[in-house]
């Protein structure tokens, strides 16, 4: 399901939701343990898992962008800066397993926004596949397909 976009104050909030038939602790491990994090987002590395701690993004050219952890509640909330924006993962135990809500608070919509949204969408699909001991055939093809949808979604949102 495509992310919901909503205007909140002067920001756009993109909200993704997934329901997985896995324990909250298992899902949490994919967000916070570097070996599992690498499986769905190889450029990210947790350096210091605490509020105020650090996550590094490998830019692929020998440089790293540092992102600060802004909120941390073990097995429940992980939020960190994402450039000028912020991403927030919330985990909720439910009878079926775990409901994950990912929100990105976007301070300024740019031409890059649909790319990021498609990226987050595919990342969540990859986590779901890994939780189920599956793999996605081609992340690149999945991303291309979702990127087109998110371009249209963002365009419609901006026209409203």
WOPE-V528272 format. One record per pair of residues at least 12 apart in sequence whose ideal C-beta (glycine too) atoms are under 10 Angstrom apart, sorted by sequence separation. I is the first residue (numbers start at 1). GAP is how many residues later the second one is. D is the distance in Angstrom with one decimal. If there is no record, write none. Layout:
i=I gap=GAP d=D
i=I gap=GAP d=D
This chain:
i=2 gap=12 d=9.7
i=3 gap=12 d=6.0
i=4 gap=12 d=8.0
i=34 gap=12 d=5.7
i=44 gap=12 d=7.3
i=45 gap=12 d=8.1
i=54 gap=12 d=5.7
i=55 gap=12 d=4.6
i=68 gap=12 d=6.2
i=69 gap=12 d=8.4
i=77 gap=12 d=7.0
i=78 gap=12 d=8.4
i=89 gap=12 d=7.5
i=90 gap=12 d=7.8
i=104 gap=12 d=7.2
i=3 gap=13 d=4.7
i=4 gap=13 d=8.2
i=31 gap=13 d=9.7
i=33 gap=13 d=7.8
i=34 gap=13 d=9.2
i=43 gap=13 d=8.7
i=44 gap=13 d=5.9
i=45 gap=13 d=7.0
i=54 gap=13 d=7.2
i=55 gap=13 d=7.9
i=67 gap=13 d=4.8
i=68 gap=13 d=5.0
i=76 gap=13 d=9.3
i=77 gap=13 d=5.4
i=78 gap=13 d=8.5
i=88 gap=13 d=8.1
i=89 gap=13 d=5.4
i=90 gap=13 d=7.7
i=104 gap=13 d=7.5
i=126 gap=13 d=6.6
i=2 gap=14 d=8.7
i=3 gap=14 d=8.6
i=32 gap=14 d=6.1
i=43 gap=14 d=5.4
i=44 gap=14 d=7.8
i=53 gap=14 d=9.8
i=54 gap=14 d=6.6
i=55 gap=14 d=6.5
i=66 gap=14 d=10.0
i=67 gap=14 d=4.7
i=76 gap=14 d=6.8
i=77 gap=14 d=7.6
i=88 gap=14 d=7.1
i=89 gap=14 d=8.4
i=122 gap=14 d=7.7
i=125 gap=14 d=8.5
i=1 gap=15 d=8.2
i=31 gap=15 d=8.9
i=34 gap=15 d=9.6
i=43 gap=15 d=4.6
i=53 gap=15 d=7.5
i=54 gap=15 d=7.0
i=66 gap=15 d=8.5
i=67 gap=15 d=6.4
i=71 gap=15 d=8.9
i=76 gap=15 d=5.7
i=87 gap=15 d=6.7
i=88 gap=15 d=4.8
i=1 gap=16 d=7.3
i=33 gap=16 d=9.1
i=41 gap=16 d=8.9
i=42 gap=16 d=7.8
i=43 gap=16 d=7.7
i=52 gap=16 d=6.7
i=53 gap=16 d=4.5
i=65 gap=16 d=9.3
i=67 gap=16 d=8.3
i=70 gap=16 d=6.3
i=75 gap=16 d=6.4
i=76 gap=16 d=8.0
i=87 gap=16 d=7.2
i=88 gap=16 d=7.8
i=104 gap=16 d=6.6
i=123 gap=16 d=8.9
i=126 gap=16 d=8.5
i=1 gap=17 d=8.7
i=32 gap=17 d=5.8
i=43 gap=17 d=7.1
i=47 gap=17 d=9.3
i=51 gap=17 d=9.1
i=52 gap=17 d=6.4
i=53 gap=17 d=9.8
i=65 gap=17 d=9.3
i=70 gap=17 d=9.5
i=71 gap=17 d=6.9
i=73 gap=17 d=8.9
i=74 gap=17 d=9.9
i=76 gap=17 d=9.2
i=86 gap=17 d=8.3
i=87 gap=17 d=5.0
i=88 gap=17 d=7.4
i=103 gap=17 d=9.9
i=122 gap=17 d=5.8
i=125 gap=17 d=6.5
i=31 gap=18 d=9.8
i=37 gap=18 d=9.0
i=42 gap=18 d=9.9
i=51 gap=18 d=5.8
i=52 gap=18 d=8.2
i=65 gap=18 d=7.6
i=68 gap=18 d=9.5
i=70 gap=18 d=8.2
i=71 gap=18 d=9.8
i=73 gap=18 d=9.3
i=75 gap=18 d=8.6
i=86 gap=18 d=7.2
i=87 gap=18 d=7.9
i=102 gap=18 d=6.3
i=122 gap=18 d=9.1
i=125 gap=18 d=9.7
i=45 gap=19 d=8.4
i=47 gap=19 d=8.2
i=50 gap=19 d=6.7
i=51 gap=19 d=7.2
i=52 gap=19 d=10.0
i=53 gap=19 d=7.4
i=67 gap=19 d=9.2
i=71 gap=19 d=9.7
i=85 gap=19 d=6.0
i=86 gap=19 d=4.6
i=87 gap=19 d=9.9
i=102 gap=19 d=9.4
i=122 gap=19 d=9.8
i=47 gap=20 d=9.6
i=48 gap=20 d=9.7
i=49 gap=20 d=7.2
i=51 gap=20 d=6.3
i=52 gap=20 d=8.7
i=67 gap=20 d=8.7
i=85 gap=20 d=5.7
i=86 gap=20 d=9.0
i=119 gap=20 d=9.6
i=122 gap=20 d=5.0
i=123 gap=20 d=9.5
i=43 gap=21 d=9.2
i=48 gap=21 d=7.7
i=51 gap=21 d=4.6
i=84 gap=21 d=9.8
i=85 gap=21 d=5.2
i=86 gap=21 d=8.7
i=102 gap=21 d=8.6
i=121 gap=21 d=8.4
i=122 gap=21 d=4.9
i=125 gap=21 d=8.5
i=43 gap=22 d=9.3
i=47 gap=22 d=9.6
i=50 gap=22 d=6.2
i=51 gap=22 d=8.8
i=82 gap=22 d=6.7
i=84 gap=22 d=8.7
i=85 gap=22 d=5.8
i=102 gap=22 d=6.5
i=121 gap=22 d=8.2
i=122 gap=22 d=9.7
i=32 gap=23 d=9.8
i=44 gap=23 d=8.4
i=46 gap=23 d=8.5
i=49 gap=23 d=7.1
i=55 gap=23 d=9.2
i=75 gap=23 d=9.7
i=82 gap=23 d=8.6
i=83 gap=23 d=9.7
i=84 gap=23 d=5.3
i=85 gap=23 d=8.3
i=122 gap=23 d=9.1
i=77 gap=24 d=9.8
i=78 gap=24 d=9.9
i=79 gap=24 d=8.6
i=82 gap=24 d=9.1
i=83 gap=24 d=9.1
i=84 gap=24 d=6.9
i=100 gap=24 d=7.3
i=118 gap=24 d=8.7
i=119 gap=24 d=6.6
i=121 gap=24 d=9.7
i=122 gap=24 d=6.0
i=49 gap=25 d=8.9
i=55 gap=25 d=5.4
i=57 gap=25 d=8.8
i=83 gap=25 d=9.8
i=102 gap=25 d=9.8
i=118 gap=25 d=5.5
i=121 gap=25 d=4.8
i=122 gap=25 d=9.1
i=51 gap=26 d=9.9
i=54 gap=26 d=8.8
i=55 gap=26 d=8.6
i=57 gap=26 d=9.2
i=79 gap=26 d=9.1
i=84 gap=26 d=9.8
i=118 gap=26 d=8.2
i=120 gap=26 d=9.4
i=121 gap=26 d=9.1
i=51 gap=27 d=9.9
i=53 gap=27 d=8.7
i=55 gap=27 d=9.5
i=100 gap=27 d=7.9
i=118 gap=27 d=8.4
i=119 gap=27 d=8.4
i=51 gap=28 d=9.1
i=85 gap=28 d=9.4
i=100 gap=28 d=9.0
i=115 gap=28 d=8.6
i=118 gap=28 d=4.1
i=119 gap=28 d=8.4
i=121 gap=28 d=8.5
i=49 gap=29 d=8.5
i=51 gap=29 d=9.9
i=83 gap=29 d=9.3
i=87 gap=29 d=9.4
i=117 gap=29 d=8.0
i=118 gap=29 d=4.0
i=121 gap=29 d=7.2
i=117 gap=30 d=8.5
i=118 gap=30 d=8.3
i=120 gap=30 d=9.5
i=85 gap=31 d=8.4
i=115 gap=31 d=9.9
i=116 gap=31 d=10.0
i=118 gap=31 d=7.5
i=119 gap=31 d=9.2
i=46 gap=32 d=9.4
i=114 gap=32 d=9.0
i=115 gap=32 d=6.3
i=117 gap=32 d=9.2
i=118 gap=32 d=4.6
i=83 gap=33 d=8.9
i=87 gap=33 d=7.6
i=98 gap=33 d=9.0
i=114 gap=33 d=6.1
i=117 gap=33 d=4.5
i=118 gap=33 d=8.4
i=46 gap=34 d=9.6
i=82 gap=34 d=8.0
i=97 gap=34 d=9.1
i=114 gap=34 d=8.6
i=116 gap=34 d=8.6
i=117 gap=34 d=9.3
i=89 gap=35 d=9.7
i=114 gap=35 d=8.6
i=115 gap=35 d=7.8
i=118 gap=35 d=9.6
i=44 gap=36 d=9.6
i=114 gap=36 d=4.0
i=115 gap=36 d=8.8
i=117 gap=36 d=7.6
i=113 gap=37 d=8.0
i=114 gap=37 d=4.5
i=117 gap=37 d=7.2
i=82 gap=38 d=9.5
i=113 gap=38 d=9.3
i=114 gap=38 d=8.5
i=114 gap=39 d=7.4
i=32 gap=40 d=9.0
i=111 gap=40 d=9.3
i=114 gap=40 d=4.9
i=113 gap=41 d=5.7
i=114 gap=41 d=8.4
i=32 gap=42 d=8.4
i=32 gap=43 d=9.3
i=111 gap=43 d=9.3
i=31 gap=44 d=9.8
i=110 gap=44 d=9.9
i=113 gap=44 d=9.7
i=109 gap=45 d=6.8
i=113 gap=45 d=9.6
i=28 gap=46 d=7.3
i=29 gap=46 d=9.6
i=32 gap=46 d=6.6
i=28 gap=47 d=4.9
i=31 gap=47 d=5.4
i=27 gap=48 d=8.8
i=28 gap=48 d=8.2
i=106 gap=48 d=9.9
i=109 gap=48 d=8.4
i=25 gap=49 d=9.4
i=109 gap=49 d=6.7
i=25 gap=50 d=6.0
i=28 gap=50 d=8.0
i=24 gap=51 d=5.3
i=23 gap=52 d=9.5
i=24 gap=52 d=7.8
i=32 gap=57 d=9.4
i=31 gap=58 d=5.6
i=30 gap=59 d=9.8
i=31 gap=60 d=8.1
i=28 gap=61 d=8.8
i=27 gap=62 d=9.0
i=28 gap=63 d=6.1
i=27 gap=64 d=5.7
i=25 gap=66 d=9.1
i=27 gap=66 d=9.7
i=24 gap=67 d=4.9
i=23 gap=68 d=9.9
i=24 gap=68 d=7.7
i=25 gap=68 d=9.5
i=24 gap=69 d=4.9
i=31 gap=69 d=8.8
i=23 gap=70 d=7.9
i=24 gap=70 d=9.1
i=27 gap=70 d=8.1
i=28 gap=70 d=8.6
i=30 gap=70 d=9.6
i=14 gap=71 d=9.4
i=20 gap=71 d=9.7
i=26 gap=71 d=8.8
i=27 gap=71 d=4.7
i=31 gap=71 d=9.7
i=26 gap=72 d=7.8
i=27 gap=72 d=9.5
i=28 gap=72 d=9.7
i=12 gap=73 d=9.4
i=13 gap=73 d=10.0
i=14 gap=73 d=9.3
i=15 gap=73 d=9.7
i=16 gap=73 d=9.6
i=17 gap=73 d=9.6
i=19 gap=73 d=9.5
i=21 gap=73 d=9.7
i=24 gap=73 d=8.0
i=25 gap=73 d=8.9
i=27 gap=73 d=6.2
i=11 gap=74 d=8.4
i=20 gap=74 d=9.5
i=22 gap=74 d=9.5
i=23 gap=74 d=6.6
i=24 gap=74 d=4.8
i=11 gap=75 d=9.4
i=13 gap=75 d=9.6
i=17 gap=75 d=9.8
i=19 gap=75 d=7.1
i=21 gap=75 d=5.6
i=22 gap=75 d=4.9
i=23 gap=75 d=6.6
i=24 gap=75 d=9.2
i=20 gap=76 d=8.2
i=21 gap=76 d=4.2
i=22 gap=76 d=5.7
i=24 gap=76 d=9.1
i=19 gap=77 d=6.2
i=20 gap=77 d=5.3
i=21 gap=77 d=8.1
i=19 gap=78 d=7.1
i=20 gap=78 d=5.2
i=22 gap=78 d=9.8
i=41 gap=78 d=8.9
i=19 gap=79 d=7.5
i=20 gap=79 d=7.9
i=41 gap=79 d=9.7
i=44 gap=79 d=9.7
i=18 gap=80 d=8.5
i=19 gap=80 d=5.2
i=20 gap=80 d=6.8
i=18 gap=81 d=7.3
i=19 gap=81 d=7.8
i=17 gap=82 d=6.8
i=18 gap=82 d=4.7
i=40 gap=82 d=8.9
i=41 gap=82 d=5.8
i=17 gap=83 d=7.0
i=18 gap=83 d=8.2
i=40 gap=83 d=5.4
i=16 gap=84 d=8.0
i=17 gap=84 d=5.2
i=18 gap=84 d=7.9
i=40 gap=84 d=8.4
i=16 gap=85 d=7.1
i=17 gap=85 d=7.8
i=40 gap=85 d=9.0
i=41 gap=85 d=8.2
i=15 gap=86 d=6.6
i=16 gap=86 d=4.3
i=17 gap=86 d=9.6
i=40 gap=86 d=4.2
i=41 gap=86 d=9.0
i=15 gap=87 d=7.4
i=16 gap=87 d=7.6
i=39 gap=87 d=7.4
i=40 gap=87 d=5.0
i=14 gap=88 d=8.2
i=15 gap=88 d=5.1
i=16 gap=88 d=8.2
i=39 gap=88 d=8.3
i=40 gap=88 d=9.4
i=14 gap=89 d=6.7
i=15 gap=89 d=8.3
i=40 gap=89 d=8.6
i=13 gap=90 d=5.7
i=14 gap=90 d=4.5
i=37 gap=90 d=9.7
i=39 gap=90 d=9.5
i=40 gap=90 d=6.2
i=13 gap=91 d=7.3
i=14 gap=91 d=8.2
i=36 gap=91 d=8.9
i=39 gap=91 d=5.3
i=40 gap=91 d=9.9
i=12 gap=92 d=8.5
i=13 gap=92 d=5.7
i=14 gap=92 d=6.4
i=11 gap=93 d=9.8
i=12 gap=93 d=7.9
i=13 gap=93 d=7.3
i=11 gap=94 d=5.3
i=12 gap=94 d=4.4
i=36 gap=94 d=7.4
i=8 gap=95 d=9.8
i=11 gap=95 d=6.2
i=12 gap=95 d=8.3
i=36 gap=95 d=9.7
i=9 gap=96 d=9.8
i=11 gap=96 d=5.5
i=12 gap=96 d=8.7
i=30 gap=96 d=9.4
i=31 gap=96 d=8.3
i=39 gap=96 d=9.3
i=40 gap=96 d=9.8
i=6 gap=97 d=9.6
i=8 gap=97 d=7.9
i=10 gap=97 d=7.6
i=11 gap=97 d=8.7
i=12 gap=97 d=5.8
i=30 gap=97 d=5.2
i=10 gap=98 d=9.2
i=11 gap=98 d=9.6
i=30 gap=98 d=9.7
i=3 gap=99 d=8.2
i=4 gap=99 d=9.5
i=5 gap=99 d=9.9
i=14 gap=99 d=8.3
i=40 gap=99 d=9.2
i=3 gap=100 d=9.0
i=27 gap=100 d=7.5
i=30 gap=100 d=6.6
i=3 gap=101 d=8.2
i=5 gap=101 d=8.7
i=12 gap=101 d=8.0
i=16 gap=101 d=8.5
i=27 gap=101 d=9.5
i=30 gap=101 d=7.0
i=14 gap=102 d=8.5
i=29 gap=102 d=9.8
i=14 gap=103 d=5.7
i=18 gap=103 d=10.0
i=5 gap=104 d=9.2
i=16 gap=104 d=6.2
i=20 gap=104 d=9.6
i=27 gap=104 d=6.9
i=16 gap=105 d=6.7
i=22 gap=105 d=9.7
i=26 gap=105 d=6.7
i=14 gap=106 d=7.5
i=18 gap=106 d=5.4
i=22 gap=106 d=9.0
i=14 gap=107 d=9.6
i=16 gap=107 d=9.3
i=17 gap=107 d=9.1
i=18 gap=107 d=8.5
i=20 gap=107 d=8.0
i=21 gap=107 d=9.8
i=5 gap=108 d=9.5
i=16 gap=108 d=5.8
i=20 gap=108 d=5.9
i=23 gap=108 d=9.8
i=18 gap=109 d=7.8
i=19 gap=109 d=9.4
i=22 gap=109 d=4.8
i=18 gap=110 d=6.2
i=21 gap=110 d=8.3
i=22 gap=110 d=8.2
i=20 gap=111 d=5.6
i=21 gap=111 d=8.3
i=5 gap=112 d=8.4
i=20 gap=112 d=8.2
i=18 gap=113 d=9.7
i=3 gap=114 d=5.8
i=2 gap=115 d=8.5
i=3 gap=115 d=9.5
i=2 gap=116 d=9.7
i=3 gap=117 d=7.4
i=3 gap=118 d=6.6
i=2 gap=119 d=7.4
i=1 gap=120 d=9.1
i=3 gap=121 d=9.5
i=14 gap=136 d=9.3
i=14 gap=139 d=9.5
i=14 gap=140 d=9.3
i=12 gap=142 d=8.9
i=3 gap=143 d=9.8
i=14 gap=143 d=9.6
i=2 gap=144 d=8.0
i=5 gap=145 d=9.5
i=12 gap=145 d=7.5
i=3 gap=146 d=9.9
i=12 gap=146 d=9.1
i=2 gap=147 d=6.1
i=3 gap=147 d=7.7
i=2 gap=148 d=7.2
i=5 gap=148 d=6.9
i=4 gap=149 d=9.6
i=5 gap=149 d=7.2
i=2 gap=150 d=9.5
i=3 gap=150 d=7.6
i=7 gap=150 d=8.4
i=2 gap=151 d=5.7
i=3 gap=151 d=9.9
i=5 gap=151 d=8.9
i=6 gap=151 d=8.9
i=5 gap=152 d=4.6
i=4 gap=153 d=9.8
i=5 gap=153 d=9.2
i=7 gap=153 d=8.8
i=5 gap=155 d=9.2
